[in-house]
Amino acid sequence: MTIEIHGNWKKGYALDLHTQSSKYLGVDETGRDRFDTTHTKIGELVYRLKYRSDLTVIPNIIDFILAIEGIQKLGCIIPAPPSNIKRQFQPVFVVGRELSQKTGVPFFQDAILKTKQTSQLKEIEDPNERERILADAFEINKSYNLSGMNVLVIDDLYRSGATLKAITSILYNKAKVKNVYVITLTKTRSRR
């Protein structure tokens, strides 16, 4: 179930919600909140990729993305920079590289550079505060000439769209791209 997501980009989609339901179970013996969560099909694949390092799910994720028409007509694929740089591997990098191999569209892993840490965003509910924090969090890697291109920005999870809006702004204003398209693997069930 593809979900259209709206922002300052030309067109955007989330492949589906991340979860179907989540029930709070209480705190475990280590002091962590526990939940009984049911994921959507793509949500389960993304969960396995991100938190179980299960690379066998990548072809299935790529199949979901390729169901969206027009991917092959883009100039390049750019991943949103990861918020957790300590991961063994970055899910959007792995998915982006595989998507590039399947479509022949170049993958520019470092076209967008992160200039400051933004891990605190998960705790911030106010969309204006999120946008303020992200205002100068990214820059264009000047090694790439993206001028006039139609680019696809790929991310793993859509919550409020603030990160993607910030990236899209610099792609239009600094890199002078023609159009930005967005695909996120999943979307939260939140109000935003």
Residue pairs with C-beta under 8 A, 6 or more apart in sequence:
1 16
1 17
1 40
2 13
2 14
2 15
2 16
2 67
2 68
3 13
3 14
3 15
3 16
3 17
3 187
4 11
4 12
4 13
5 12
5 13
5 14
5 158
5 161
5 182
5 184
5 187
6 12
6 161
7 161
7 164
7 165
7 168
7 182
8 165
8 168
8 169
8 172
8 180
9 153
9 164
9 168
9 179
9 180
9 181
9 182
10 179
10 180
10 181
11 181
11 182
12 164
12 181
12 182
12 183
12 184
13 68
13 182
13 183
13 184
14 158
14 183
14 184
14 185
14 186
14 187
15 42
15 61
15 64
15 65
15 183
15 184
15 185
15 186
16 40
16 41
16 42
16 43
16 64
16 186
16 187
17 40
17 43
17 186
17 187
17 188
17 189
18 39
18 40
18 43
18 46
18 47
18 157
18 186
18 187
18 188
18 189
19 37
19 38
19 39
19 40
19 43
19 188
19 189
20 38
20 39
20 40
20 43
21 37
21 38
22 35
22 36
22 37
22 38
23 35
23 36
23 37
24 33
24 34
24 35
25 34
25 35
25 36
26 33
26 34
27 33
27 34
28 34
39 46
39 47
40 186
42 61
42 64
42 185
42 186
43 186
45 57
45 60
45 61
45 64
46 57
46 61
46 91
46 156
46 157
46 185
46 186
48 54
48 57
49 55
49 57
49 58
49 61
49 91
49 94
49 95
50 87
50 91
50 156
53 88
53 89
55 94
58 94
58 95
58 98
59 98
61 95
61 185
62 95
62 98
62 99
62 102
64 185
65 71
65 95
65 99
65 183
66 99
66 102
66 103
68 183
70 181
71 99
71 103
71 105
71 152
72 103
72 104
72 105
73 150
74 105
74 149
74 150
74 151
74 152
74 181
75 105
75 106
75 146
75 149
75 150
75 151
76 105
76 106
76 107
76 108
76 111
76 144
76 146
76 149
76 151
76 152
77 96
77 99
77 100
77 103
77 105
77 106
77 107
77 108
77 151
77 152
77 154
78 96
78 107
78 108
78 111
78 112
78 151
78 152
78 153
78 154
78 167
78 171
79 90
79 92
79 93
79 95
79 96
79 107
79 109
79 112
79 153
79 154
79 155
80 92
80 112
80 153
80 154
80 155
80 156
80 163
80 164
80 167
81 112
81 113
81 114
81 138
82 90
82 92
82 93
83 118
83 119
83 121
83 122
84 119
91 156
91 185
92 154
92 155
92 156
93 109
95 154
95 156
95 185
96 107
96 109
96 154
97 107
97 109
99 105
99 107
99 154
100 106
100 107
105 152
108 141
108 144
108 146
110 141
110 143
111 140
111 141
111 144
111 146
111 175
112 138
112 139
112 140
112 141
112 153
112 167
112 170
112 171
113 138
113 139
113 140
113 141
114 137
114 138
115 136
115 137
115 138
115 139
116 136
116 137
118 133
118 134
118 137
118 163
120 133
121 130
121 133
121 134
121 162
121 163
124 130
124 133
127 160
127 162
127 192
130 160
130 162
131 162
131 165
131 166
134 162
134 163
134 165
134 166
135 166
137 166
138 166
138 167
138 170
139 170
139 174
140 146
140 170
140 171
140 174
140 175
144 175
146 171
146 175
146 176
146 177
147 175
147 176
147 177
148 176
148 177
148 178
149 177
149 178
150 177
150 178
150 179
150 181
151 171
151 177
151 179
151 180
151 181
152 181
152 182
152 183
153 164
153 167
153 168
153 171
153 180
153 181
153 182
153 183
154 182
154 183
154 184
154 185
155 163
155 164
155 182
155 183
155 184
155 185
156 184
156 185
156 186
157 184
157 185
157 186
157 187
157 188
158 164
158 184
158 186
158 187
158 188
159 187
159 188
159 190
159 192
160 190
160 192
161 192
164 182
164 184
168 180
168 182
171 177
171 180
172 180
